[in-house]
Amino acid sequence: MNDELLLRYSRQILLPDIDVGGQERLQAARVLVIGLGGLGAPVTLYLAAAGVGQLTLVDFDTVDLSNLQRQIIHDTASIGHAKVASAARAAQALNPHIQVRTIQQKLDFGQLLAQVAAHDAVVDCSDNFPTRFDLNLACQRSGKPLVLGAVIRMEGQVTTFDFRQPGTACYHCLYGEEGETEDTCSTTGILAPVAGIIGSIQATETLKALLGLPTLHGRLLLLDAKRMAWREMRLRRDNACPVCNSGARPLPPSPD
């Protein structure tokens, strides 16, 4: 690590839990971010600023004027452009020492599984149940940590499913098949900073997972921003969960 990087990350390196060794670990890490909206925006900026060596950004959508109220990685000049391209520009402008890959398409399950296997951690910033269920299954099969966040109105939730640990509860354990209908920001609204709060926690959880520090594994945090109150739920594996009990063996770790 040269002098410029030591200065750039100096405030982070000062932390005993990180130090130079931890910073080098972050520089060697690969993180997959699914969704470049209200959650993906702060996640991408904070992971880039923290020096995560490679970010792969996945989103098929383009920037719309209504996005700018909360998706702070994009700006007015980005309207009509691909979200992954806009986010990549912002991340590289913030930290030119990292690599940013972009995928502007919807990934089928096979493609998603291959991408998950090639990364060290996955951040679910999507906004729909099918993607969340597919990501959950892909991470469970690959044995990779999955950092999940969701926001709506003035509410949010965040947790980490660390599939590197045996007996981990999964997203399907939490929600079962309750993915038939869902509220969206476009129909019910959202207070912009709520996405920033949850996205910032997701970024924190991702960095901790990469550094081997304790995460929200086994715990779900629920935010009521109207009252600025937090609740915590303990997550336990569902013995009837078809994902956890599928018998599928985890894939081997991807090569360095």
N, C-alpha and C positions, 0 to 999 in steps of 0.2 A: 504494500500500500504506500503510495507516494505522499509527499507533503500536502499536496492539494486535497487529496481525499481525506487525509488525517484531519485537516482543518474543516472540511465540509461536514464530516461526521463527528467532529470533536465532542459536541454536547451529548451525543448518543454514546460514544466510546467511553465517556466519563462514568457511565453507569456500570457498577461492578458486575451486574448480570450480563453485560454485553462485552465491554472491553474490545480490544483489537481483534481478538479471536472471534467474537460474536459478529463483529462487523464484517469480517472476511467470510463468515458463514452466510450472512445475508447477501453479500456480493455474489456468492456462488449459487444462490437459490433461484428457483424458477417457480413463478406463481401464475396460475390461470385465473383470470377475472371474467366471469360471465355476466354481461350486462353493464352498459356504460351510462346508466341513468342516474337517478338521485342517490343511490347507494354506491354505484360503481365510480362515480365522480370523486368523492373524498377518498375512497379506498385506493384508487389509482394514484392520486396525487400524494397521499401519505406513504404508500409503498415506494413510489419513485423517489420521494424526498429522503426516505430512510435508507435508500441504497440497495434495494432488492435487485439483484443482477439482471434478471430477465422477467419481463411481464408479457403475458400473452393476453390480449384484449379481444373479447368475442362479443359481437353485437351486429345484427343484420340491419338495424334501423338507421335513419338519418335524423339530423337535428331539426327540431321544430321550434317555432317561437314559444310555444307553451312549455317547452322543456326548460327554458332558461331560468325560470323562477326557482328551481331547486338543483338542476344538474350543472353545478358550478364549474365543471371542467370545460364546458363549452361556452362560446360567446356569440354575440350577434352575428359576427362575420362567418360563423360556422353553420348558420341556418341553411338547410338544404344539402349539407355535406354529410358524409358518413360519420356516425358517432365514433367509430374506432379510429378513423383518421384524425378527427378533431381531438380526441382524448390522447392519442399518441403524440401529437404535436405539443400539447400542453405538458405531458409527462417528460418529453425529451427536452423541452425548453427549461423545465425546472431542474432536470438532472441529465446532462448529456453523457454521463458516464454509464448509463444503464442501456440495455437492449430492450426494445419494445417491438413485439410482433403483433400483427392484427389479423383477425379472421372476420370478414364481413359476410356471414351467412349463418343460417340455422344449421346446427350440426345434428345429424341423426345419431342414434345411440352408439353405433360403432365408431363414428368419428369422435364423439364425445369421450368414449372410453379410451381411445388412443391418446387424446389430448390430456386427459386426467393422468394416465399412466406416465406421461412424459414430464410431469411437473411435480414439485415437492409439496404444494398446497393449492387448494382450490377455494375461491371466494364466490359464493352464490349471491349475486346482486340482481338476479332475475326478478320478474314480476308475475310469474304464472306457475301454477301447480305442476303441469307436465314437465317443464324444465327442471323444477326442484326435485321431482321424483326421479327423473333420469340421472341428474347429478348425484343424488344420494346413492343410487344403485351403482353408478360408475365408481364413486369414491369408495364405497364399501367393498366392491370387488377388487379395487386396486390397492386398498389399504392406505389411502391418503387422507389427511385431515381436510374436513370440509367446514368452512366458516360461513354460516348462513345468517342473513338479515332480512327483515321485512318491515315495511312501513306503510301506514295508511292514516289519513286524517291527522290526528295528534297522537297516534299510537305507534309503537314499534316493538320489535322483538329481535333477539340476537342470541346465538349459541354457537358452539363448536362441536362437531361430531368428529372425534379423533379416532379414525378407523385403524390407526397404528396400534391401538390398545384393544386387547381382547374383551369381548362382551359389551362392546359399545352399542348404546341405543342409536337408532337411526331416525331420519325424518319420517319414514313410514310408521315407525313405532309411535311417533307423536301425533300424526294426522291421519293414519290409516288411509281410507279411500275417500276422505272428505275433500276431494279436489274437483268436485263437479261444478261448483259455482264459486265465484270469488269477487270481492270488491276490487276496484282499481282506482288509481289516483284520478283518472280522467272522468270517472263517474261520481266519486265521493269526495275528492279533493285531498290535499295534504298541506300541512304547514312545513314550509321549506326546511328550516333548521332541524326538524325531526329526522330527516334523511341524513343530515350531516352528523347528528349525534350517533345514530346507529351505524352509519358508514365508518365513522372514526373508531368505534369499538371493533368493528370488523377488521379494520386495518391493524389495530392493536393486537387482536387475537391472532391474526395471521403472522405477525412478527414474532409473537411469543411461541407459536407452533413451530416456526422455523428455527428458533433459538433453543427449543427444548424447555421452555418455561411453562408453568402451570397455566392452563386455559380454562374456558368455561365448560370444558368437557363434563357432561352429566348434569349441566345446569342451563336453564333457559331464563334469560332476563326479559322482563316485560315492562315497557315504558308507557306510562300515562303522562304525556307532556302537558296536558291541560292542567293537571294538578301537580305536575313535576314529581311524580311518585313512581318508584320502582317496585316490582314484585319479582320473586324468584321461584321457579318451579324446578324440582328435581326430576331428571329424566331417567327412566329405567327401561331396559330392554323389554319389549313385548314378546313373550314366549310364543305367541301366535303370529308374529310378524313374518310375512312371506319373504321379505328381503333378508332378514337376519337368519332365517331358517331355510334358505334356499339350497344350502349345501354347496354353494359356489365357492371354490377356493380362491383366495386373493391372488392376483397376479403378482409376479416377482417385481421388485423395485426396478424402475427404469435405470439404465446405465448412466453413469456420470458423464 
